[in-house]
């Protein structure tokens, strides 16, 4: 399927058929008015039927041709075509056949006219009857006294030899083109027509002709140009080798030459519509005027830049910031790939408290965090600019994601849950540490700076042994994950105790012993 700007015609579009003085005679045998003259996207043009519009009695239709007698005055013949569209509906369209009358004959050269050619200093004879566009059998005369040249060549002459035969004598010198001005009177007409017949003179020492040219190259693209194509020779002259000089001065392109071929590359940042020039001259023929090859910057690619998706894992153990390269990231679209995209700005989506983003270079973003920032996956978007200065926006923004591996949060609290002979058992309430990212692996218990126990992530701690009964100790607990330990700790004071051994006693004695132990523990 192809999309077009204009609606497709539902009826056939028929171009008019116009006969000339040269083709007027074909009307008697039949003129094809439909072949290569119908455009119809809604049906089969080959199945159309031709008929005359109105009821002319002197005209005949045969297939796609119309014929009739040659008119004295110009005639406009309307006709219609009918057919069935692809959709099944019957359609009708119209066209015209224009036939010039005998009174409308105009003296002119044939459409396929080829001018007479003569060597410099020589002469050439030609028959005007072979060059003129008149219906077959149409008589005309030439006023020999009025035949002359254009006057462009001082030594040139044009004369009537006899009948319709003329002679052009070239003489020498420039220019190498001329015309014979020939008064022609068609039989039946009162006035003559001055018919100019071009003449081509082949110089003895032909000079090359330089013709200017132009080339359009879109930004980021390149094209080749053949300098030899700018060199031509007078009609009929035999060419020879020439030395071509090409000089480029500009800023929009880079131009390299190999032989007679130029390779022209528009820079990625070239301004669409800007024009630079290459001056082309023939050093072997200094009399030939130099010309220019115009280099125009074409339109920029329609595709717009798009930022990629950059992801990086950063750790608070490595400092308070990390740098993420975002130019060249996966999913990036650069319409002008020879010039890297440029990072313009970055905007945080506010997904992480205490974490900020900023541009650190043309290619990288810096993520920074405070000491109290928690580990998390933090996202931001960024804007890129291509070599044409176009910015990404909307769904073409780039995205950067930082997987921030943070220190764990502090434990909620710690308490003594049991004691024994020279042993203490603690338990930790995880508190904020339970929400740490990455997750905590457990807790570490220290006394006087030395590790004495570890706890699971749920706060179940191993027993502390080797203590002195009754010796109070301060125990500090920090949370632990793969990044490190929490900045803050919780503390508690605990000690071991072994109740004295004794023989079985009466219940009253046992109560008194328990009371003494409790008093001792509270000292």
Helices and strands as residue ranges (DSSP letters): E 13-14, E 17-18, G 24-27, E 31-32, E 38-39, G 45-47, E 49-52, E 60-62, E 65-67, E 75-84, E 90-99, G 102-104, E 116-119, E 123-127, G 128-130, E 140-142, G 144-146, E 148-149, E 157-162, E 165-169, E 177-186, E 193-202, E 209-210, E 213-217, E 222-226, G 227-230, E 231-232, E 244-249, E 253-258, E 261-266, E 275-282, E 291-297, E 309-315, G 316-318, E 321-325, E 342-348, E 355-359, E 364-369, E 376-385, G 394-396, E 398-405, E 413-420, E 423-429, G 431-435, E 442-447, E 450-455, E 473-480, E 490-494, H 507-521
